[in-house]
Amino acid sequence: MRRPIFAANWKMHKNRREAAAYVRELLPRVADSDGVEIVLAPPFTALEAVAAALAGSAVALAAQNVHPAASGAFTGEIAPGMLADLGCRFAIVGHSERRALFGETDAFVSSKVAALLEAGLRPIVCIGETLEQRDAGRTFEVLETQITGSLADLPSDRAGELVLAYEPVWAIGTGRSATPGMAQEAHAYIRGRLTADFGEAGAGIQIQYGGSVKPENAAALMAQPDIDGALVGGAGLEAESFSKIIHFEAQEGSS
Ligand code: PEP
């Protein structure tokens, strides 16, 4: 049985004070959420403040990125062990913003996956097609390439520790979510591929949907059999809307 996992990716938002205030507001709202995993991914600069505010709670800390090397001359980068030292249990890798804006390749993402597992962190690996690729009927081909490339260095006995996030690029930050049917179709494809590669462990990998998830559309998306939670950007910046997504509650006045 796969446990739903909800992660808020704050991107380049919130200083330490704002981050701690968010956690104080979130924790009472999700105190009854035993059946799900909840993850917060603040910017690096707020990791320590969020770790302190989360102390004693079941909500997990994540980094938004990592460098695959254990240490060395990589100015501006952060190693997996440094994240573990701060209390991180997850790190997001392969986000489409990093792929598009910072030129990250599947091979680089794959090296991060292996390095995170080595350091005892769970990778949240993002994949997804652009609108152009979808319109050209290439969605499955793109997902196939990204899965193969981004998981090339994944030791098969560690597959169960992975989280996959299907994030169609055209749905990120646009307010235009995939329909539940479109998302389920992609998730079923990804599930089939992970199962073929990793057997039972692959079938058990949690696959999040990401792309304009909000309180109004969370319930319909989460009702799909292969959607195991959400990676949330914009709506994860407010504790109230993130907790509503976790509870699959529709916002007042929404249909
Ligand atoms: C994201 O950036 O991973 C994301 C899903 O953003 P948003 O929810 O704002 O579309």
Residues whose N, C-alpha, C, O or C-beta is under 5 A from the ligand:
A	BS01	PEP	N9 A171 I172 G173 T174 G210 G211 S212 V213 L231 V232 G233 G234 A235
